[in-house]
Amino acid sequence: MSLGRGSVAGAWCAAVVLLAAVSACSTRVRRFGDGDAGGGGSASASSAGGGSAGSAEGGASASSGGGGCEPGRQEACYEGAPATLNRGPCRAGVKTCDDEGNGFGPCAGEVLPAAERCDTAEDEDCDGAVNAGCAYARCADVPRGLPSGVYTLDLDGAGRDPEFPVVCDLETDGGGWALVYNSVGSAEGTTLAFWDIPYAERLGTKGEPALARNFYRGSLYLVGREYRDEIEDIEGTVAEVLRATAEGIDTTTMKFLRPLHRSGDADVFFSHFLSGWSSPDHDGDTAPDNNCAVESLNVTQHYAQCWDYNLGADGDAPFDDGGWGPHLGTHVADQVGLANDDTRYTRVRRISRWTRW
């Protein structure tokens, strides 16, 4: 039996349709960021029309039967701002071309930026800054998993008192510690002068919050209930020299209310916690005949008669010691295992007081 011209043409068209269907059954995954919009032509794609398969935005490929994409084809996708991809939890998803090749479905599995939350350690808005704009009532409220560093505190919530930055130690003994003061030794000679703080500014703030800088925030005495003093010697060894508690502070005398010694050196507790407080213009220490702050070249701090550590002055002449700053009685250094320079009052690298509540 012979075939007419029309029958031959019909058989040829059926064969072409069959070949196209075979190509359409081939599923390929396009990885996010591939340079070729078609995912790099495979044998099935190139045999259909001699070129690569179209992307979601591209034109139709021959193997898709004239539709918008190759049925079953998958591509990585992300509908957020490009700068947020792979920051924080933000991740790309996958979209799949429908069975008819008419277009891609939704971007499945993608994680887009969300509103920043303050009670997690995630960067929900994927801007590279975890908990940006968050404020906490205390350092203990900073979410677990975040590192020690500078955070914003708001002590009265919706009250009138402004927010402020403070260094939070989130690691020592369960964390939650806020830095009250920090004296850092410096060969530049600037530390001694820093601690000349007048009585009127006893509850104020001086310096920028950082463990490598001189800093004082007296207002934390209003809320602090547990305290610890730590000292870092010249060799970099850190020792806790005092742990104490109090039920508040008398803002006139700057004496702690019902202070209790919990651990550490008893002399440090007596001299710098159980004691009074002096500035160059206010004599509140317990020394009977002199103002310990004036005797210590105008260094303001808690004193007894007069000190076992000083935030700015040496205890031996020359008392300014080049303006270096923090010094510790060598007898205390020996008791807590810190290095000394073989003088009666040794230079140290840092003296810090922390509080939590």
C-alpha positions as CSV (number, residue, x, y, z in Angstrom):
1,M,0.0,0.0,0.0
2,S,1.4,3.4,-1.0
3,L,1.3,6.5,1.1
4,G,0.1,9.8,-0.3
5,R,2.0,13.1,0.2
6,G,-0.4,14.1,3.0
7,S,0.1,10.8,4.9
8,V,3.9,11.1,4.8
9,A,3.7,14.7,6.1
10,G,1.5,13.5,9.0
11,A,3.9,10.7,10.0
12,W,6.8,13.2,10.0
13,C,5.0,15.6,12.3
14,A,4.1,12.8,14.7
15,A,7.8,11.8,14.9
16,V,8.8,15.4,15.7
17,V,6.2,15.6,18.4
18,L,7.4,12.2,19.9
19,L,11.0,13.5,19.9
20,A,10.0,16.7,21.7
21,A,8.1,14.7,24.3
22,V,11.2,12.6,25.0
23,S,13.3,15.8,25.5
24,A,10.6,17.3,27.9
25,C,10.9,14.3,30.2
26,S,14.5,15.2,31.0
27,T,14.7,17.1,34.4
28,R,17.7,19.3,35.1
29,V,18.5,21.5,38.2
30,R,19.9,24.9,37.6
31,R,22.1,26.0,40.5
32,F,21.7,29.6,41.8
33,G,24.3,31.9,40.3
34,D,25.0,29.8,37.1
35,G,26.3,32.2,34.5
36,D,24.3,30.5,31.7
37,A,20.6,31.4,31.9
38,G,19.8,28.0,30.5
39,G,22.0,26.1,33.0
40,G,24.5,25.1,30.4
41,G,23.1,23.2,27.4
42,S,22.8,19.4,28.0
43,A,22.4,16.9,25.2
44,S,18.6,16.9,25.6
45,A,18.4,20.7,25.4
46,S,20.7,21.1,22.4
47,S,19.2,18.3,20.4
48,A,15.8,20.0,20.7
49,G,16.7,23.2,19.1
50,G,20.4,23.6,18.9
51,G,20.6,26.0,21.9
52,S,20.3,26.2,25.7
53,A,17.0,26.0,27.6
54,G,15.4,29.3,28.5
55,S,15.4,30.7,32.0
56,A,12.3,31.9,33.8
57,E,12.7,35.3,32.1
58,G,14.0,34.0,28.8
59,G,12.2,32.9,25.7
60,A,10.8,29.5,25.0
61,S,13.1,26.6,24.2
62,A,12.3,24.2,21.4
63,S,12.0,21.3,23.8
64,S,9.3,23.1,25.8
65,G,6.9,22.9,22.9
66,G,6.8,26.6,22.6
67,G,6.0,27.3,26.3
68,G,7.8,29.6,28.7
69,C,10.2,27.0,30.2
70,E,11.1,23.4,30.0
71,P,8.6,21.2,32.0
72,G,10.2,19.9,35.2
73,R,13.1,22.2,35.0
74,Q,14.3,23.6,38.4
75,E,16.1,26.8,39.1
76,A,17.3,28.4,42.3
77,C,15.4,31.6,43.2
78,Y,15.4,34.4,45.8
79,E,12.9,37.3,45.9
80,G,14.6,39.3,48.6
81,A,17.2,42.1,48.1
82,P,20.4,40.6,46.7
83,A,22.5,42.0,49.6
84,T,20.5,40.0,52.1
85,L,21.1,36.6,50.5
86,N,23.1,34.2,52.7
87,R,23.1,36.7,55.6
88,G,21.6,35.6,58.8
89,P,18.9,32.9,58.1
90,C,18.1,34.2,54.6
91,R,18.5,31.5,51.9
92,A,17.5,30.9,48.3
93,G,14.8,28.4,47.3
94,V,13.9,26.4,44.2
95,K,11.2,27.0,41.6
96,T,10.0,24.4,39.2
97,C,8.6,24.7,35.6
98,D,5.0,23.3,35.4
99,D,4.1,20.3,33.4
100,E,2.9,22.3,30.5
101,G,6.0,24.4,30.3
102,N,3.9,27.6,30.7
103,G,6.1,29.0,33.5
104,F,7.7,28.5,36.9
105,G,5.9,27.9,40.1
106,P,6.5,29.6,43.5
107,C,10.0,29.8,45.0
108,A,9.8,26.9,47.4
109,G,11.9,26.8,50.5
110,E,13.3,30.3,50.4
111,V,13.8,32.3,53.6
112,L,13.2,36.0,53.2
113,P,14.1,38.9,55.5
114,A,11.7,39.4,58.4
115,A,11.2,42.0,61.1
116,E,14.1,41.9,63.6
117,R,13.3,40.3,66.9
118,C,15.1,41.2,70.1
119,D,14.6,37.9,72.0
120,T,16.6,35.8,69.7
121,A,20.3,35.6,68.6
122,E,19.3,35.6,64.9
123,D,19.7,38.4,62.3
124,E,16.1,38.1,61.1
125,D,16.2,41.1,58.7
126,C,19.5,39.8,57.3
127,D,21.2,43.1,57.3
128,G,24.4,41.8,58.9
129,A,23.7,43.4,62.3
130,V,22.2,41.1,64.9
131,N,19.5,42.7,67.0
132,A,20.1,46.2,65.6
133,G,17.9,48.7,67.3
134,C,17.2,46.5,70.3
135,A,17.3,47.7,73.8
136,Y,17.3,45.7,77.0
137,A,16.5,46.4,80.7
138,R,19.7,44.7,81.7
139,C,22.6,42.7,80.2
140,A,21.0,39.5,81.5
141,D,18.2,40.0,79.0
142,V,20.5,39.9,75.9
143,P,19.6,36.6,74.2
144,R,21.9,33.6,74.8
145,G,24.3,32.9,72.0
146,L,25.3,36.5,71.4
147,P,28.9,37.5,72.2
148,S,30.0,39.9,74.9
149,G,30.2,43.5,73.6
150,V,28.4,46.8,73.5
151,Y,24.6,46.7,73.8
152,T,21.9,49.3,74.4
153,L,20.2,49.3,77.8
154,D,16.9,51.0,78.6
155,L,16.5,50.8,82.4
156,D,12.9,52.2,82.6
157,G,11.3,50.8,79.5
158,A,8.8,53.4,78.3
159,G,9.9,55.9,80.9
160,R,11.6,59.2,80.3
161,D,15.2,58.0,80.9
162,P,17.1,57.7,77.7
163,E,18.7,54.5,76.3
164,F,22.5,54.2,76.6
165,P,25.2,51.9,75.4
166,V,27.2,49.7,77.8
167,V,29.6,46.9,77.7
168,C,27.9,43.6,78.6
169,D,29.9,40.6,79.7
170,L,27.7,37.7,78.7
171,E,30.1,34.9,79.7
172,T,31.5,35.2,83.2
173,D,29.5,33.2,85.8
174,G,26.4,33.0,83.6
175,G,26.8,36.5,82.1
176,G,24.6,39.5,82.6
177,W,27.3,41.9,83.8
178,A,27.4,45.6,82.8
179,L,30.6,47.6,83.0
180,V,30.5,50.3,85.6
181,Y,34.1,51.5,85.2
182,N,37.2,50.6,83.4
183,S,40.7,52.1,83.8
184,V,43.2,51.1,81.1
185,G,47.0,51.7,81.5
186,S,48.5,53.9,78.8
187,A,52.0,55.0,78.0
188,E,50.5,58.1,76.5
189,G,49.8,59.4,80.0
190,T,46.1,60.2,79.5
191,T,44.6,57.8,82.0
192,L,45.4,59.7,85.2
193,A,43.6,62.8,84.1
194,F,40.6,60.9,83.0
195,W,39.7,60.0,86.6
196,D,39.4,63.6,87.8
197,I,35.6,63.4,88.1
198,P,33.9,66.1,90.2
199,Y,31.3,65.3,92.8
200,A,28.4,66.7,90.7
201,E,29.2,64.1,88.0
202,R,29.3,61.1,90.4
203,L,26.3,59.5,88.6
204,G,27.3,60.6,85.2
205,T,29.1,59.1,82.2
206,K,32.6,59.6,80.9
207,G,34.3,58.0,78.0
208,E,33.1,55.5,75.4
209,P,32.0,52.0,76.5
210,A,34.8,49.5,75.5
211,L,37.0,47.2,77.5
212,A,40.0,48.7,75.8
213,R,39.2,52.3,76.9
214,N,38.7,54.4,80.0
215,F,35.1,54.4,80.9
216,Y,32.8,55.4,83.8
217,R,29.0,55.1,84.1
218,G,28.0,56.1,87.7
219,S,24.3,55.7,87.0
220,L,24.6,51.9,87.1
221,Y,25.2,52.2,90.9
222,L,21.5,53.1,91.1
223,V,20.4,49.6,89.8
224,G,23.4,47.4,90.6
225,R,22.9,44.7,93.3
226,E,25.9,42.3,92.6
227,Y,29.4,43.5,91.9
228,R,32.7,42.1,90.9
229,D,36.1,43.8,90.4
230,E,38.7,42.2,88.1
231,I,42.2,43.2,87.3
232,E,44.4,42.4,84.4
233,D,48.2,42.5,85.1
234,I,50.9,43.7,82.7
235,E,51.4,40.1,81.4
236,G,47.7,39.8,80.5
237,T,46.6,37.5,83.4
238,V,43.1,38.4,84.7
239,A,42.0,37.8,88.2
240,E,38.7,38.5,90.1
241,V,39.8,40.4,93.2
242,L,36.3,41.1,94.6
243,R,32.8,39.8,94.6
244,A,30.2,41.7,96.7
245,T,26.5,42.5,96.9
246,A,24.6,45.6,98.0
247,E,20.9,46.7,98.2
248,G,21.6,50.0,96.4
249,I,23.6,53.1,97.0
250,D,23.2,56.4,98.9
251,T,23.5,58.9,96.1
252,T,24.7,61.7,98.5
253,T,27.5,59.8,100.1
254,M,28.0,57.2,97.4
255,K,28.2,54.6,100.1
256,F,26.7,51.2,99.3
257,L,23.6,50.1,101.3
258,R,24.1,47.0,103.3
259,P,27.3,45.8,101.5
260,L,28.3,42.2,101.9
261,H,31.6,40.6,101.0
262,R,31.0,37.4,99.0
263,S,34.5,36.4,97.9
264,G,37.9,37.8,96.9
265,D,40.4,39.9,98.7
266,A,39.2,41.3,102.0
267,D,41.4,44.4,101.8
268,V,40.0,45.3,98.4
269,F,36.4,44.9,99.8
270,F,37.2,47.1,102.8
271,S,39.0,49.8,100.8
272,H,36.8,50.0,97.7
273,F,33.4,48.7,98.6
274,L,32.6,49.0,102.3
275,S,34.2,52.4,102.3
276,G,33.3,56.0,101.4
277,W,33.8,57.8,98.2
278,S,35.9,60.9,97.4
279,S,36.4,63.3,94.5
280,P,38.7,66.3,94.3
281,D,35.9,68.5,95.6
282,H,34.3,66.0,98.1
283,D,35.9,64.2,101.0
284,G,33.8,61.1,101.7
285,D,36.4,58.5,102.5
286,T,37.2,57.2,106.0
287,A,40.8,58.6,106.2
288,P,40.6,61.1,109.2
289,D,43.1,63.8,108.1
290,N,43.0,64.0,104.4
291,N,41.0,63.6,101.2
292,C,42.3,60.4,99.5
293,A,41.2,61.6,96.1
294,V,43.4,64.8,96.4
295,E,46.2,62.8,97.8
296,S,46.0,60.5,94.8
297,L,46.3,63.4,92.3
298,N,42.5,64.0,92.0
299,V,41.5,60.4,91.2
300,T,37.8,59.9,92.0
301,Q,36.8,56.5,93.4
302,H,35.7,54.6,96.5
303,Y,38.4,54.9,99.2
304,A,39.0,53.8,102.8
305,Q,42.4,54.9,104.2
306,C,43.3,55.2,101.4
307,W,43.5,52.4,98.8
308,D,44.6,49.0,97.7
309,Y,44.1,49.8,94.1
310,N,43.9,53.1,92.3
311,L,42.4,53.9,89.0
312,G,44.9,56.6,88.1
313,A,47.8,57.2,90.5
314,D,50.8,55.3,91.9
315,G,51.2,54.9,95.6
316,D,54.9,55.7,95.5
317,A,56.7,58.8,94.2
318,P,56.5,60.0,91.5
319,F,52.7,59.5,92.1
320,D,51.7,60.3,88.5
321,D,54.0,57.5,87.2
322,G,54.0,59.2,83.8
323,G,50.2,59.3,83.8
324,W,50.0,55.5,83.3
325,G,46.8,55.0,85.3
326,P,45.8,51.8,87.2
327,H,48.0,50.5,90.0
328,L,47.5,47.7,92.5
329,G,49.1,47.1,95.9
330,T,51.7,44.4,95.3
331,H,50.6,42.5,98.4
332,V,47.2,42.1,96.7
333,A,48.8,41.1,93.4
334,D,50.7,38.4,95.3
335,Q,47.6,37.1,97.0
336,V,45.6,36.7,93.8
337,G,48.4,35.5,91.6
338,L,49.1,38.6,89.4
339,A,52.5,39.8,88.3
340,N,54.2,42.8,89.9
341,D,57.0,45.1,89.0
342,D,58.9,44.7,92.3
343,T,57.6,48.0,93.7
344,R,55.1,48.5,96.5
345,Y,52.3,49.5,94.1
346,T,52.6,47.9,90.8
347,R,51.3,49.0,87.4
348,V,48.5,46.9,86.0
349,R,47.0,46.9,82.5
350,R,43.3,47.2,83.5
351,I,41.0,47.5,86.5
352,S,37.3,46.9,85.8
353,R,34.1,47.0,87.9
354,W,31.1,45.1,86.7
355,T,27.5,44.9,88.1
356,R,24.3,43.0,87.5
357,W,20.8,43.1,88.8
